[in-house]
Amino acid sequence: MADGARQGLVIFDCDGVLVDSEPISIAVLLDVIGEAGLTLSEEFAYRRFLGISLATTCDILRDEFGLVVDVGTLELIRARLYARFRAELEPVVGIAQALDRLEVPFCVASSGQPERIRLALGVTGLLPRFEPHIFSATMVENGKPAPDLFLHAARRMGAVPGDCVVVEDSPAGIEAARRAAMPVLAFTGATHARRDDHRAAVAASRADAVFADMAQLPRLVAGVLARRKEYR
């Protein structure tokens, strides 16, 4: 894997890139905190919580709204989320075919916990394509938008940052990739990305390219890596 990674590596976010999970995640979060007495709009939740870890989300809820999410509430969020994943979660349209056409190694680096990532990939049939190359924000000190997770994934895969291409859907993830000095492709084809405010935020994020159809991914990756080689 390390030799192949030197020729290029694709680092995928999971939620909203591999699996169409963000509407489920946001709905569960808003339901649970609503039961705890805090009402937030869906628009606010997408703007502030998309692409970051549950731990960081809990920090925001505590610091900005005075809502302390205790262990029991965390367990409730995860239990409801995992139940809905098993019942409803679907892969992003076209992702399996896109993975089959990639000519370089790939891995996943997500803000979720390892068990959540594996569950999401498992119920959508994608887990065998990624195991064991699955990296979680729990493995690094700082989650997105810090670059730590992407740099960790690159090191573990034997790749240098300039030879990596990140595929992300959230402004926080795009910022993390840029801070890691990695080119980043912004995917806007998942359900949540149809929102006008989300598309505007992605457009302002200075990704190397924005695309909505996974059939375009292999060509975009090949183009980014080819341009990188020209500058050496």
C-alpha atoms as an extended CHARMM CRD file, in Angstrom:
* protein
*
       232  EXT
         1         1  MET       CA              0.0000000000        0.0000000000        0.0000000000  PROA      1               0.0000000000
         2         2  ALA       CA              2.7820000000        2.4320000000        0.8390000000  PROA      2               0.0000000000
         3         3  ASP       CA              4.3730000000        2.1380000000       -2.6350000000  PROA      3               0.0000000000
         4         4  GLY       CA              1.0290000000        2.7470000000       -4.3030000000  PROA      4               0.0000000000
         5         5  ALA       CA              0.2640000000        5.6460000000       -2.0140000000  PROA      5               0.0000000000
         6         6  ARG       CA              3.3890000000        7.4380000000       -3.2310000000  PROA      6               0.0000000000
         7         7  GLN       CA              1.7000000000        7.6750000000       -6.6270000000  PROA      7               0.0000000000
         8         8  GLY       CA             -1.3930000000        9.2180000000       -5.0880000000  PROA      8               0.0000000000
         9         9  LEU       CA             -3.9150000000        8.6860000000       -2.3330000000  PROA      9               0.0000000000
        10        10  VAL       CA             -7.5930000000        9.6100000000       -2.1220000000  PROA      10              0.0000000000
        11        11  ILE       CA             -8.8390000000       10.4090000000        1.3800000000  PROA      11              0.0000000000
        12        12  PHE       CA            -12.6230000000       10.2610000000        1.6640000000  PROA      12              0.0000000000
        13        13  ASP       CA            -14.7630000000       11.8180000000        4.2970000000  PROA      13              0.0000000000
        14        14  CYS       CA            -17.5740000000        9.3960000000        5.1860000000  PROA      14              0.0000000000
        15        15  ASP       CA            -20.8120000000       11.2240000000        6.0320000000  PROA      15              0.0000000000
        16        16  GLY       CA            -22.2060000000       13.0090000000        3.0040000000  PROA      16              0.0000000000
        17        17  VAL       CA            -19.5040000000       11.6450000000        0.6990000000  PROA      17              0.0000000000
        18        18  LEU       CA            -19.6520000000        7.8610000000        0.9470000000  PROA      18              0.0000000000
        19        19  VAL       CA            -23.0000000000        7.5360000000        2.7120000000  PROA      19              0.0000000000
        20        20  ASP       CA            -26.0310000000        9.8320000000        2.5800000000  PROA      20              0.0000000000
        21        21  SER       CA            -26.2210000000       10.1790000000        6.3420000000  PROA      21              0.0000000000
        22        22  GLU       CA            -26.3030000000       13.8730000000        7.2100000000  PROA      22              0.0000000000
        23        23  PRO       CA            -30.1130000000       14.3530000000        7.2130000000  PROA      23              0.0000000000
        24        24  ILE       CA            -30.4440000000       11.4110000000        9.5960000000  PROA      24              0.0000000000
        25        25  SER       CA            -27.6610000000       12.6710000000       11.8790000000  PROA      25              0.0000000000
        26        26  ILE       CA            -28.9930000000       16.2170000000       12.0680000000  PROA      26              0.0000000000
        27        27  ALA       CA            -32.5630000000       15.0240000000       12.6890000000  PROA      27              0.0000000000
        28        28  VAL       CA            -31.4860000000       12.7570000000       15.5560000000  PROA      28              0.0000000000
        29        29  LEU       CA            -29.3780000000       15.5010000000       17.1360000000  PROA      29              0.0000000000
        30        30  LEU       CA            -32.1640000000       18.0890000000       16.9570000000  PROA      30              0.0000000000
        31        31  ASP       CA            -34.7060000000       15.6270000000       18.3660000000  PROA      31              0.0000000000
        32        32  VAL       CA            -32.5570000000       14.7280000000       21.3670000000  PROA      32              0.0000000000
        33        33  ILE       CA            -31.5010000000       18.2630000000       22.2840000000  PROA      33              0.0000000000
        34        34  GLY       CA            -35.0970000000       19.3690000000       21.7590000000  PROA      34              0.0000000000
        35        35  GLU       CA            -36.1870000000       16.8370000000       24.3570000000  PROA      35              0.0000000000
        36        36  ALA       CA            -33.5320000000       18.3460000000       26.6400000000  PROA      36              0.0000000000
        37        37  GLY       CA            -35.1560000000       21.7670000000       26.2570000000  PROA      37              0.0000000000
        38        38  LEU       CA            -33.0640000000       23.4030000000       23.5210000000  PROA      38              0.0000000000
        39        39  THR       CA            -34.6800000000       24.1940000000       20.1780000000  PROA      39              0.0000000000
        40        40  LEU       CA            -32.3630000000       24.9460000000       17.2610000000  PROA      40              0.0000000000
        41        41  SER       CA            -33.2310000000       25.3500000000       13.6090000000  PROA      41              0.0000000000
        42        42  GLU       CA            -32.1900000000       22.8570000000       10.9800000000  PROA      42              0.0000000000
        43        43  GLU       CA            -30.4100000000       25.6710000000        9.1220000000  PROA      43              0.0000000000
        44        44  PHE       CA            -28.3270000000       26.4920000000       12.1880000000  PROA      44              0.0000000000
        45        45  ALA       CA            -27.5070000000       22.8300000000       12.7990000000  PROA      45              0.0000000000
        46        46  TYR       CA            -26.2510000000       22.2950000000        9.2720000000  PROA      46              0.0000000000
        47        47  ARG       CA            -24.1990000000       25.4840000000        9.3850000000  PROA      47              0.0000000000
        48        48  ARG       CA            -22.5240000000       24.8320000000       12.7340000000  PROA      48              0.0000000000
        49        49  PHE       CA            -22.3930000000       21.0540000000       13.1760000000  PROA      49              0.0000000000
        50        50  LEU       CA            -21.8350000000       19.6450000000        9.6960000000  PROA      50              0.0000000000
        51        51  GLY       CA            -18.5130000000       17.8570000000        9.3190000000  PROA      51              0.0000000000
        52        52  ILE       CA            -17.3920000000       18.1200000000       12.9440000000  PROA      52              0.0000000000
        53        53  SER       CA            -17.2410000000       15.4820000000       15.6390000000  PROA      53              0.0000000000
        54        54  LEU       CA            -19.9730000000       14.8320000000       18.1770000000  PROA      54              0.0000000000
        55        55  ALA       CA            -17.5200000000       15.8620000000       20.8960000000  PROA      55              0.0000000000
        56        56  THR       CA            -17.0130000000       19.2590000000       19.2520000000  PROA      56              0.0000000000
        57        57  THR       CA            -20.7600000000       19.5900000000       18.7690000000  PROA      57              0.0000000000
        58        58  CYS       CA            -21.2420000000       18.9930000000       22.4910000000  PROA      58              0.0000000000
        59        59  ASP       CA            -18.6420000000       21.6600000000       23.2690000000  PROA      59              0.0000000000
        60        60  ILE       CA            -20.6000000000       24.1790000000       21.1760000000  PROA      60              0.0000000000
        61        61  LEU       CA            -23.8700000000       23.2420000000       22.8660000000  PROA      61              0.0000000000
        62        62  ARG       CA            -22.2710000000       23.7240000000       26.2780000000  PROA      62              0.0000000000
        63        63  ASP       CA            -20.3180000000       26.9010000000       25.5630000000  PROA      63              0.0000000000
        64        64  GLU       CA            -22.9140000000       28.7490000000       23.4950000000  PROA      64              0.0000000000
        65        65  PHE       CA            -26.2130000000       27.4600000000       24.8730000000  PROA      65              0.0000000000
        66        66  GLY       CA            -25.4080000000       26.1300000000       28.3340000000  PROA      66              0.0000000000
        67        67  LEU       CA            -26.6190000000       22.6330000000       27.4430000000  PROA      67              0.0000000000
        68        68  VAL       CA            -24.4180000000       19.9900000000       29.0270000000  PROA      68              0.0000000000
        69        69  VAL       CA            -24.6690000000       16.7350000000       27.0840000000  PROA      69              0.0000000000
        70        70  ASP       CA            -24.0210000000       14.0280000000       29.6430000000  PROA      70              0.0000000000
        71        71  VAL       CA            -22.9980000000       10.4320000000       29.0430000000  PROA      71              0.0000000000
        72        72  GLY       CA            -26.5650000000        9.2360000000       29.0700000000  PROA      72              0.0000000000
        73        73  THR       CA            -27.5850000000       11.7390000000       26.4040000000  PROA      73              0.0000000000
        74        74  LEU       CA            -24.5990000000       10.7940000000       24.2430000000  PROA      74              0.0000000000
        75        75  GLU       CA            -25.5970000000        7.1550000000       24.4760000000  PROA      75              0.0000000000
        76        76  LEU       CA            -29.1600000000        8.0660000000       23.5190000000  PROA      76              0.0000000000
        77        77  ILE       CA            -27.9620000000       10.0070000000       20.4700000000  PROA      77              0.0000000000
        78        78  ARG       CA            -25.8060000000        7.1130000000       19.3220000000  PROA      78              0.0000000000
        79        79  ALA       CA            -28.4930000000        4.4920000000       19.9600000000  PROA      79              0.0000000000
        80        80  ARG       CA            -31.0920000000        6.3830000000       17.9280000000  PROA      80              0.0000000000
        81        81  LEU       CA            -28.6100000000        7.2190000000       15.2080000000  PROA      81              0.0000000000
        82        82  TYR       CA            -27.3860000000        3.6530000000       14.8210000000  PROA      82              0.0000000000
        83        83  ALA       CA            -30.9520000000        2.3150000000       14.7520000000  PROA      83              0.0000000000
        84        84  ARG       CA            -31.8740000000        4.7100000000       11.9560000000  PROA      84              0.0000000000
        85        85  PHE       CA            -28.6600000000        3.9170000000       10.0770000000  PROA      85              0.0000000000
        86        86  ARG       CA            -29.5540000000        0.2190000000       10.1100000000  PROA      86              0.0000000000
        87        87  ALA       CA            -33.0700000000        0.9780000000        8.9030000000  PROA      87              0.0000000000
        88        88  GLU       CA            -32.5590000000        3.8370000000        6.4510000000  PROA      88              0.0000000000
        89        89  LEU       CA            -28.9720000000        4.5710000000        5.4750000000  PROA      89              0.0000000000
        90        90  GLU       CA            -28.0360000000        4.4210000000        1.7890000000  PROA      90              0.0000000000
        91        91  PRO       CA            -24.7010000000        4.8340000000        0.0070000000  PROA      91              0.0000000000
        92        92  VAL       CA            -24.1510000000        7.9640000000       -2.0210000000  PROA      92              0.0000000000
        93        93  VAL       CA            -25.3560000000        7.3100000000       -5.5490000000  PROA      93              0.0000000000
        94        94  GLY       CA            -22.5590000000        6.0900000000       -7.7970000000  PROA      94              0.0000000000
        95        95  ILE       CA            -19.8850000000        5.7580000000       -5.1260000000  PROA      95              0.0000000000
        96        96  ALA       CA            -19.2610000000        2.0300000000       -5.5940000000  PROA      96              0.0000000000
        97        97  GLN       CA            -18.7150000000        2.4510000000       -9.3200000000  PROA      97              0.0000000000
        98        98  ALA       CA            -16.4400000000        5.4520000000       -8.7280000000  PROA      98              0.0000000000
        99        99  LEU       CA            -14.3040000000        3.4790000000       -6.2730000000  PROA      99              0.0000000000
       100       100  ASP       CA            -13.9440000000        0.6780000000       -8.8150000000  PROA      100             0.0000000000
       101       101  ARG       CA            -12.5540000000        3.1520000000      -11.3500000000  PROA      101             0.0000000000
       102       102  LEU       CA             -9.9690000000        4.7940000000       -9.0870000000  PROA      102             0.0000000000
       103       103  GLU       CA             -6.4100000000        3.9140000000      -10.0650000000  PROA      103             0.0000000000
       104       104  VAL       CA             -4.7700000000        4.9280000000       -6.7710000000  PROA      104             0.0000000000
       105       105  PRO       CA             -5.2230000000        3.7390000000       -3.1570000000  PROA      105             0.0000000000
       106       106  PHE       CA             -7.9320000000        5.2680000000       -1.0080000000  PROA      106             0.0000000000
       107       107  CYS       CA             -8.9970000000        5.4180000000        2.6220000000  PROA      107             0.0000000000
       108       108  VAL       CA            -11.6190000000        7.0880000000        4.8020000000  PROA      108             0.0000000000
       109       109  ALA       CA            -10.9690000000        9.7940000000        7.4080000000  PROA      109             0.0000000000
       110       110  SER       CA            -14.0890000000       10.8450000000        9.2830000000  PROA      110             0.0000000000
       111       111  SER       CA            -15.0790000000       12.9090000000       12.3090000000  PROA      111             0.0000000000
       112       112  GLY       CA            -17.1880000000        9.9800000000       13.5330000000  PROA      112             0.0000000000
       113       113  GLN       CA            -16.1640000000        7.3290000000       16.0080000000  PROA      113             0.0000000000
       114       114  PRO       CA            -14.6960000000        4.1410000000       14.4860000000  PROA      114             0.0000000000
       115       115  GLU       CA            -17.7940000000        2.0910000000       15.3670000000  PROA      115             0.0000000000
       116       116  ARG       CA            -20.0380000000        4.6350000000       13.6480000000  PROA      116             0.0000000000
       117       117  ILE       CA            -17.8820000000        4.7120000000       10.5160000000  PROA      117             0.0000000000
       118       118  ARG       CA            -17.8090000000        0.9230000000       10.2820000000  PROA      118             0.0000000000
       119       119  LEU       CA            -21.5520000000        0.6730000000       10.8640000000  PROA      119             0.0000000000
       120       120  ALA       CA            -22.2820000000        3.2430000000        8.1520000000  PROA      120             0.0000000000
       121       121  LEU       CA            -19.9700000000        1.5300000000        5.6790000000  PROA      121             0.0000000000
       122       122  GLY       CA            -21.2230000000       -1.9050000000        6.7000000000  PROA      122             0.0000000000
       123       123  VAL       CA            -24.9370000000       -1.3210000000        6.1880000000  PROA      123             0.0000000000
       124       124  THR       CA            -24.2600000000        0.3050000000        2.8080000000  PROA      124             0.0000000000
       125       125  GLY       CA            -21.9940000000       -2.5070000000        1.5780000000  PROA      125             0.0000000000
       126       126  LEU       CA            -18.8560000000       -0.3390000000        1.3870000000  PROA      126             0.0000000000
       127       127  LEU       CA            -16.9060000000       -1.6640000000        4.3660000000  PROA      127             0.0000000000
       128       128  PRO       CA            -14.9030000000       -4.3510000000        2.4840000000  PROA      128             0.0000000000
       129       129  ARG       CA            -13.6020000000       -1.6890000000        0.1210000000  PROA      129             0.0000000000
       130       130  PHE       CA            -12.0490000000        0.3420000000        2.9490000000  PROA      130             0.0000000000
       131       131  GLU       CA            -11.1670000000       -2.0040000000        5.7900000000  PROA      131             0.0000000000
       132       132  PRO       CA             -8.6720000000       -1.6830000000        7.4710000000  PROA      132             0.0000000000
       133       133  HSD       CA             -7.8840000000        1.8080000000        6.1450000000  PROA      133             0.0000000000
       134       134  ILE       CA            -10.3770000000        3.6570000000        8.3450000000  PROA      134             0.0000000000
       135       135  PHE       CA             -9.2930000000        6.7090000000       10.3430000000  PROA      135             0.0000000000
       136       136  SER       CA            -11.3330000000        8.5750000000       12.9410000000  PROA      136             0.0000000000
       137       137  ALA       CA            -11.0210000000       11.9460000000       14.6530000000  PROA      137             0.0000000000
       138       138  THR       CA            -10.7190000000        9.9750000000       17.8890000000  PROA      138             0.0000000000
       139       139  MET       CA             -7.2020000000        9.0340000000       16.7370000000  PROA      139             0.0000000000
       140       140  VAL       CA             -5.8800000000       12.6130000000       16.7570000000  PROA      140             0.0000000000
       141       141  GLU       CA             -5.7650000000       15.5390000000       19.1590000000  PROA      141             0.0000000000
       142       142  ASN       CA             -7.8020000000       17.9930000000       17.0950000000  PROA      142             0.0000000000
       143       143  GLY       CA            -10.7230000000       17.2600000000       14.8030000000  PROA      143             0.0000000000
       144       144  LYS       CA            -11.7460000000       19.1160000000       11.6710000000  PROA      144             0.0000000000
       145       145  PRO       CA            -11.2690000000       21.9320000000       10.7200000000  PROA      145             0.0000000000
       146       146  ALA       CA             -7.7860000000       21.2110000000       12.0990000000  PROA      146             0.0000000000
       147       147  PRO       CA             -5.6250000000       19.2570000000        9.6200000000  PROA      147             0.0000000000
       148       148  ASP       CA             -4.6210000000       16.5540000000       12.1190000000  PROA      148             0.0000000000
       149       149  LEU       CA             -6.8720000000       13.7570000000       10.8520000000  PROA      149             0.0000000000
       150       150  PHE       CA             -5.9120000000       14.0670000000        7.1930000000  PROA      150             0.0000000000
       151       151  LEU       CA             -2.2200000000       14.2620000000        8.0470000000  PROA      151             0.0000000000
       152       152  HSD       CA             -2.5890000000       11.1920000000       10.2750000000  PROA      152             0.0000000000
       153       153  ALA       CA             -4.3020000000        9.2480000000        7.4790000000  PROA      153             0.0000000000
       154       154  ALA       CA             -1.5880000000       10.1930000000        4.9920000000  PROA      154             0.0000000000
       155       155  ARG       CA              1.1830000000        9.0840000000        7.3530000000  PROA      155             0.0000000000
       156       156  ARG       CA             -0.5160000000        5.7750000000        8.0460000000  PROA      156             0.0000000000
       157       157  MET       CA             -1.0040000000        5.1770000000        4.3240000000  PROA      157             0.0000000000
       158       158  GLY       CA              2.5900000000        6.0550000000        3.4510000000  PROA      158             0.0000000000
       159       159  ALA       CA              1.7230000000        9.1590000000        1.4420000000  PROA      159             0.0000000000
       160       160  VAL       CA              2.9770000000       12.7400000000        1.5740000000  PROA      160             0.0000000000
       161       161  PRO       CA              0.3040000000       15.4820000000        1.7690000000  PROA      161             0.0000000000
       162       162  GLY       CA              0.9730000000       16.8130000000       -1.7110000000  PROA      162             0.0000000000
       163       163  ASP       CA              0.2090000000       13.4070000000       -3.2050000000  PROA      163             0.0000000000
       164       164  CYS       CA             -3.2010000000       13.1860000000       -1.5310000000  PROA      164             0.0000000000
       165       165  VAL       CA             -6.6050000000       14.2600000000       -2.7940000000  PROA      165             0.0000000000
       166       166  VAL       CA             -9.3330000000       14.7970000000       -0.2040000000  PROA      166             0.0000000000
       167       167  VAL       CA            -13.0120000000       14.3550000000       -1.0470000000  PROA      167             0.0000000000
       168       168  GLU       CA            -15.1920000000       16.3660000000        1.3350000000  PROA      168             0.0000000000
       169       169  ASP       CA            -18.6910000000       17.7750000000        1.5900000000  PROA      169             0.0000000000
       170       170  SER       CA            -18.4560000000       20.2440000000        4.4860000000  PROA      170             0.0000000000
       171       171  PRO       CA            -16.7390000000       23.6330000000        4.8430000000  PROA      171             0.0000000000
       172       172  ALA       CA            -15.0110000000       22.3360000000        7.9990000000  PROA      172             0.0000000000
       173       173  GLY       CA            -13.5810000000       19.3610000000        6.1130000000  PROA      173             0.0000000000
       174       174  ILE       CA            -12.5290000000       21.4800000000        3.1570000000  PROA      174             0.0000000000
       175       175  GLU       CA            -10.7150000000       23.8500000000        5.4990000000  PROA      175             0.0000000000
       176       176  ALA       CA             -8.9850000000       20.9050000000        7.1790000000  PROA      176             0.0000000000
       177       177  ALA       CA             -7.7310000000       19.6330000000        3.8250000000  PROA      177             0.0000000000
       178       178  ARG       CA             -6.4390000000       23.0500000000        2.8150000000  PROA      178             0.0000000000
       179       179  ARG       CA             -4.6430000000       23.4100000000        6.1440000000  PROA      179             0.0000000000
       180       180  ALA       CA             -3.0600000000       19.9980000000        5.5100000000  PROA      180             0.0000000000
       181       181  ALA       CA             -1.7740000000       21.3210000000        2.1460000000  PROA      181             0.0000000000
       182       182  MET       CA             -3.8460000000       18.7340000000        0.2810000000  PROA      182             0.0000000000
       183       183  PRO       CA             -5.9520000000       19.4510000000       -2.8030000000  PROA      183             0.0000000000
       184       184  VAL       CA             -9.6340000000       18.9750000000       -2.0530000000  PROA      184             0.0000000000
       185       185  LEU       CA            -12.6670000000       18.1030000000       -4.1530000000  PROA      185             0.0000000000
       186       186  ALA       CA            -16.0020000000       19.2930000000       -2.7600000000  PROA      186             0.0000000000
       187       187  PHE       CA            -18.8980000000       16.9030000000       -3.3110000000  PROA      187             0.0000000000
       188       188  THR       CA            -22.3960000000       18.4030000000       -3.4520000000  PROA      188             0.0000000000
       189       189  GLY       CA            -24.4280000000       15.4080000000       -4.5840000000  PROA      189             0.0000000000
       190       190  ALA       CA            -25.7580000000       14.1270000000       -1.2490000000  PROA      190             0.0000000000
       191       191  THR       CA            -29.2390000000       15.0100000000       -0.0030000000  PROA      191             0.0000000000
       192       192  HSD       CA            -28.1780000000       17.7120000000        2.4570000000  PROA      192             0.0000000000
       193       193  ALA       CA            -26.0530000000       19.4650000000       -0.1690000000  PROA      193             0.0000000000
       194       194  ARG       CA            -29.1500000000       20.4910000000       -2.1310000000  PROA      194             0.0000000000
       195       195  ARG       CA            -29.6890000000       23.2960000000        0.3730000000  PROA      195             0.0000000000
       196       196  ASP       CA            -28.8980000000       26.7210000000       -1.0890000000  PROA      196             0.0000000000
       197       197  ASP       CA            -27.0550000000       27.8590000000        2.0370000000  PROA      197             0.0000000000
       198       198  HSD       CA            -24.8540000000       24.7690000000        1.9770000000  PROA      198             0.0000000000
       199       199  ARG       CA            -23.9720000000       25.1740000000       -1.6930000000  PROA      199             0.0000000000
       200       200  ALA       CA            -23.0870000000       28.8210000000       -1.0640000000  PROA      200             0.0000000000
       201       201  ALA       CA            -20.8130000000       27.8710000000        1.8310000000  PROA      201             0.0000000000
       202       202  VAL       CA            -19.0680000000       25.2280000000       -0.2690000000  PROA      202             0.0000000000
       203       203  ALA       CA            -18.6680000000       27.6530000000       -3.1730000000  PROA      203             0.0000000000
       204       204  ALA       CA            -16.9360000000       30.0870000000       -0.8060000000  PROA      204             0.0000000000
       205       205  SER       CA            -14.6050000000       27.4510000000        0.6080000000  PROA      205             0.0000000000
       206       206  ARG       CA            -12.0070000000       27.5530000000       -2.1790000000  PROA      206             0.0000000000
       207       207  ALA       CA            -12.0310000000       23.8470000000       -2.9750000000  PROA      207             0.0000000000
       208       208  ASP       CA            -10.0170000000       22.8140000000       -6.0310000000  PROA      208             0.0000000000
       209       209  ALA       CA            -13.2120000000       21.6330000000       -7.7300000000  PROA      209             0.0000000000
       210       210  VAL       CA            -16.8870000000       21.2290000000       -6.8770000000  PROA      210             0.0000000000
       211       211  PHE       CA            -18.8620000000       18.2920000000       -8.3070000000  PROA      211             0.0000000000
       212       212  ALA       CA            -22.2350000000       16.6630000000       -7.7470000000  PROA      212             0.0000000000
       213       213  ASP       CA            -21.9380000000       13.3910000000       -9.6860000000  PROA      213             0.0000000000
       214       214  MET       CA            -19.6620000000       10.6100000000       -8.4300000000  PROA      214             0.0000000000
       215       215  ALA       CA            -19.1350000000        9.4850000000      -12.0210000000  PROA      215             0.0000000000
       216       216  GLN       CA            -16.8790000000       12.5420000000      -12.3530000000  PROA      216             0.0000000000
       217       217  LEU       CA            -14.6360000000       11.5940000000       -9.4280000000  PROA      217             0.0000000000
       218       218  PRO       CA            -12.0340000000        9.3460000000      -11.1450000000  PROA      218             0.0000000000
       219       219  ARG       CA            -11.4090000000       11.9470000000      -13.8380000000  PROA      219             0.0000000000
       220       220  LEU       CA            -11.1250000000       14.7550000000      -11.2950000000  PROA      220             0.0000000000
       221       221  VAL       CA             -8.6870000000       12.7850000000       -9.1340000000  PROA      221             0.0000000000
       222       222  ALA       CA             -6.5370000000       11.8790000000      -12.1370000000  PROA      222             0.0000000000
       223       223  GLY       CA             -6.4630000000       15.5160000000      -13.2270000000  PROA      223             0.0000000000
       224       224  VAL       CA             -5.4290000000       16.8380000000       -9.8130000000  PROA      224             0.0000000000
       225       225  LEU       CA             -2.6490000000       14.2730000000       -9.4530000000  PROA      225             0.0000000000
       226       226  ALA       CA             -1.3980000000       14.9020000000      -12.9800000000  PROA      226             0.0000000000
       227       227  ARG       CA             -1.1540000000       18.6360000000      -12.3260000000  PROA      227             0.0000000000
       228       228  ARG       CA              0.7330000000       17.9660000000       -9.0830000000  PROA      228             0.0000000000
       229       229  LYS       CA              3.3230000000       15.9210000000      -10.9760000000  PROA      229             0.0000000000
       230       230  GLU       CA              3.8010000000       18.6940000000      -13.5510000000  PROA      230             0.0000000000
       231       231  TYR       CA              4.8670000000       21.1430000000      -10.8230000000  PROA      231             0.0000000000
       232       232  ARG       CA              7.6130000000       18.8990000000       -9.4530000000  PROA      232             0.0000000000
